[in-house]
């Protein structure tokens, strides 16, 4: 965290608890992310803005599709077919007609986007992810780890990959 602060602005948003049965909460979360981005642009205009989003955060950032982001990192992105997502069925029903691949491609046209997909995801079944890999302007990397990268050794590898991407 100290290294990040020395380079400029850093903000961490925890979206835990947003997975409810109401799309309004997703809109609220997107508004929170947008507020942080606007704050960073206003108060740190000479700094590059990068986003790291995890799980539900990848959906929020995809839907928000912000401008002026240098690099975006997604970890544990949700399935590209929202009709298939098996958790919070009522919540996902509100999203089932959203084409997440289209949103990801649009975001990839605006920012340097990389997706780190955990090979041993213990939250999302391993279906409907390869479609992300086929989007030309997105880097897609499968890495060892479960959804939340609880294993310290695997988490360390993920963090190294993230640092390397951000410094490239």
Secondary structure, 3 states (H helix, E strand, C coil): CHHHHHHCCCCCCCCCCCCCCCHHHHHHHHHHHHHHHHHHHHHCCCCCCEEEEECHHHHHHHHHCCCCCCEEEEECCCCCCCCCCCCCHHHHHCCCCCCHHHHHHHHHHHCEEEEEEECCCCCCCCCCCHHHHCCCCEEEEEECCCCCCCCHHHHHHHHHHHHHHHHC
